[in-house]
Amino acid sequence: MNPKVLDAFALAIIGGEGPPAYPGLAGHAPDLAAARKSAGAVDSAMALLKRLAPDGGCYFAESNFFEPGWQQAYWGPNYQRLVAVKQKYDPAGLFFVHHGVGSEAWNADGFTRVSAGRAQ
């Protein structure tokens, strides 16, 4: 966790929601236009907060799925130490989660590794 979270004076939660979506299941297909609109609204709200607190941190479990600077936002100065621990105890990368420690080694689909900026 980013240690800045422990000293924060406020917690802001910005979210979007929608019904469960299951690609290929009639009546439950994702509404991509609505999802993009919701993601855009979250990005706009986050941009305002980041202007007010540019060095703020995030709590990983309640974070922006599309956060571009996630290593710093979620893990702060702990990130490099956490990567070393992950490499020691999970060198094959068996345990993977979107924006988790070491996940930059994996494609966004979670099934293929990334090598020199390219999926294998």
Secondary structure, DSSP 8 states (H G I E B T S, - for coil): --GGGGG-S-------------TTSTT----HHHHHHHHHHHHHHHHHHHHH-TT----GGG--TT-TTHIIIIIGGGHHHHHHHHHHH-TT--S--TTSTTGGGB-TTSSSBEETTEE-
